[in-house]
Amino acid sequence: MRILVTGGAGYVGSHTVVALVEAGHDVVVVDDLSNGNPAAVSRAETLTGRHVPLHVVDVADIDALERIFDTERVEAVVHLAGRRPTGSRGQGPLDFYETNLGATFTLLRCMVWYGVDRLVAASSAAVYGSAPTVPSSEDLPTTSTDSAFGRTASMTEQVLADVARSQRGLRVGVLRCFTAGGAHPSGAIGEDAPRGGGLLTQLGQVVLGVRDQLDVHGDGHPTPDGSPMRDIVHVDDLAAAFVAAVDAVGEVDRPYSVWNAGSGRPTSVLEVVRTFEAVTGRRVAYRTAAVPAGTASVSYADPSLAEEELGWRPVRTVADVCADHWRWQMRNPSGYPGLVGGERPWRGGVGHRLRLVSSGTPWGA
Ligand SMILES: NC(=O)c1ccc[n+]([C@@H]2O[C@H](COP(=O)([O-])OP(=O)(O)OC[C@H]3O[C@@H](n4cnc5c(N)ncnc54)[C@H](O)[C@@H]3O)[C@@H](O)[C@H]2O)c1
């Protein structure tokens, strides 16, 4: 199939591009590079040996998106373009609402206009709120009331469900992603977040001296060591879930499906710290910090529906996550090239089409 991946120059997106191409699909990327990097796509090309066109376009720009649907003969969409809390920029609720909902509207419009009837979209464990029933199963209520991001994820799901149920032939699948970590084992692609990023990126930043210490949010949670517990899932396992969902969404006998994409195992933040120390052989400085509003003490998935319907089960461990993440971060201590002081000099604006030539393996230090 020819699959449009929105957000394909981002963290989950670049790994999903590689997995889709390796599964035999043709892939086209649209990404506005607001938090992505063209090197992620060119390296995905190098890893797979296949050309992956990159359109530098805001998905919420309906005219620009229409031009892509006009020319690329898209058969399915994997939707990963969105804003998520990374701590790296001054993102507010308006950023989450505008992008996460706005891009969903335009994408659905174009899909309907062009008769593209398969969509798999990323959602988040944040829809389960800050005091989730664990393990969280897909049938729990998702009216998260404690974070703007969680609310946009929950609203986006509602929009997708309503449109899927009203539009004959349209099949939509949602993957509720838990905490992604790790990187491609080559060390070529990974999370590029020099000033923020997820837990693993922050751990690497401490070890590399970019960050003084890791803030562990609270030591009084009702967990064995008092730190919060999360469901850490390797980004390559997540990518495999998107590949499986693209197939399954066309097979299941319902217009709208939701699957949890998590490991099903809770791991405490301090356990991750210790595993990272064991893998890297380096000490990680950390301190107990205030618990931000809306932080769950324990969050982990019940992934049994995804196993049953997608035939998907994560196969990588937290030690794999740490080892693969560290390899990426050691080889790319400043992330992808070109990111200087937050500037993204290649940004071409809406409608600009960027063609990057693969250039061997330029990422190794
Ligand atoms: N990484 C995680 O742990 C995690 C967990 C739960 C859910 N998710 C969800 O998965 C998706 C991908 O997350 P990620 O970690 O890869 O984030 P990311 O920021 O690395 O990737 C998102 C990509 O989308 C692009 N983008 C943003 N707005 C855009 C727009 N309007 N038009 C075009 N491109 C746009 C960015 O430039 C970036 O490349 C998001 O929806 C996120 O909420 C991620």
The ligand as an SDF file (V2000), in Angstrom:
LIG
                    3D

 44 48  0  0  0  0  0  0  0  0999 V2000
    6.5670    9.5140   22.3300 N   0  0  0  0  0  0  0  0  0  0  0  0
    5.7000    9.0780   23.2440 C   0  0  0  0  0  0  0  0  0  0  0  0
    6.0740    8.5950   24.3310 O   0  0  0  0  0  0  0  0  0  0  0  0
    4.2250    9.1620   22.9620 C   0  0  0  0  0  0  0  0  0  0  0  0
    3.3460    8.6710   23.9280 C   0  0  0  0  0  0  0  0  0  0  0  0
    1.9810    8.7620   23.6940 C   0  0  0  0  0  0  0  0  0  0  0  0
    1.4900    9.2940   22.5210 C   0  0  0  0  0  0  0  0  0  0  0  0
    2.3690    9.7540   21.5860 N   0  0  0  0  0  0  0  0  0  0  0  0
    1.8040   10.3450   20.3700 C   0  0  0  0  0  0  0  0  0  0  0  0
    2.4450    9.8550   19.2030 O   0  0  0  0  0  0  0  0  0  0  0  0
    2.5170   10.8940   18.2150 C   0  0  0  0  0  0  0  0  0  0  0  0
    3.9470   11.0740   17.7790 C   0  0  0  0  0  0  0  0  0  0  0  0
    4.7180   11.4010   18.9240 O   0  0  0  0  0  0  0  0  0  0  0  0
    6.2890   11.5660   18.8620 P   0  0  0  0  0  0  0  0  0  0  0  0
    6.8120   11.1530   20.1830 O   0  0  0  0  0  0  0  0  0  0  0  0
    6.8330   10.9410   17.6530 O   0  0  0  0  0  0  0  0  0  0  0  0
    6.3770   13.1470   18.7820 O   0  0  0  0  0  0  0  0  0  0  0  0
    7.3250   14.0390   17.8380 P   0  0  0  0  0  0  0  0  0  0  0  0
    7.1380   15.4390   18.2610 O   0  0  0  0  0  0  0  0  0  0  0  0
    8.7020   13.4810   17.8080 O   0  0  0  0  0  0  0  0  0  0  0  0
    6.6840   13.8110   16.3900 O   0  0  0  0  0  0  0  0  0  0  0  0
    5.5710   14.5450   15.9270 C   0  0  0  0  0  0  0  0  0  0  0  0
    5.9180   15.0360   14.5530 C   0  0  0  0  0  0  0  0  0  0  0  0
    4.7940   15.7380   14.0300 O   0  0  0  0  0  0  0  0  0  0  0  0
    5.2620   16.9210   13.4060 C   0  0  0  0  0  0  0  0  0  0  0  0
    4.1540   17.8730   13.4520 N   0  0  0  0  0  0  0  0  0  0  0  0
    3.6070   18.4830   14.5330 C   0  0  0  0  0  0  0  0  0  0  0  0
    2.5850   19.2690   14.1630 N   0  0  0  0  0  0  0  0  0  0  0  0
    2.4820   19.1600   12.8090 C   0  0  0  0  0  0  0  0  0  0  0  0
    1.6140   19.7250   11.8370 C   0  0  0  0  0  0  0  0  0  0  0  0
    0.6390   20.5710   12.1780 N   0  0  0  0  0  0  0  0  0  0  0  0
    1.7980   19.3900   10.5430 N   0  0  0  0  0  0  0  0  0  0  0  0
    2.7870   18.5200   10.1860 C   0  0  0  0  0  0  0  0  0  0  0  0
    3.6290   17.9520   11.0600 N   0  0  0  0  0  0  0  0  0  0  0  0
    3.4780   18.2700   12.3600 C   0  0  0  0  0  0  0  0  0  0  0  0
    6.4860   17.3580   14.1800 C   0  0  0  0  0  0  0  0  0  0  0  0
    7.3620   18.1700   13.4230 O   0  0  0  0  0  0  0  0  0  0  0  0
    7.0990   16.0060   14.5390 C   0  0  0  0  0  0  0  0  0  0  0  0
    8.0240   15.5980   13.5610 O   0  0  0  0  0  0  0  0  0  0  0  0
    1.9060   12.1510   18.8620 C   0  0  0  0  0  0  0  0  0  0  0  0
    0.5630   12.2160   18.4820 O   0  0  0  0  0  0  0  0  0  0  0  0
    2.0240   11.8480   20.3500 C   0  0  0  0  0  0  0  0  0  0  0  0
    1.0510   12.5160   21.1220 O   0  0  0  0  0  0  0  0  0  0  0  0
    3.7270    9.7100   21.7650 C   0  0  0  0  0  0  0  0  0  0  0  0
  1  2  1  0
  2  3  2  0
  2  4  1  0
  4  5  1  0
  4 44  2  0
  5  6  2  0
  6  7  1  0
  7  8  2  0
  8  9  1  0
  8 44  1  0
  9 10  1  0
  9 42  1  0
 10 11  1  0
 11 12  1  0
 11 40  1  0
 12 13  1  0
 13 14  1  0
 14 15  2  0
 14 16  1  0
 14 17  1  0
 17 18  1  0
 18 19  2  0
 18 20  1  0
 18 21  1  0
 21 22  1  0
 22 23  1  0
 23 24  1  0
 23 38  1  0
 24 25  1  0
 25 26  1  0
 25 36  1  0
 26 27  1  0
 26 35  1  0
 27 28  2  0
 28 29  1  0
 29 30  1  0
 29 35  2  0
 30 31  1  0
 30 32  2  0
 32 33  1  0
 33 34  2  0
 34 35  1  0
 36 37  1  0
 36 38  1  0
 38 39  1  0
 40 41  1  0
 40 42  1  0
 42 43  1  0
M  CHG  2   8   1  16  -1
M  END
$$$$
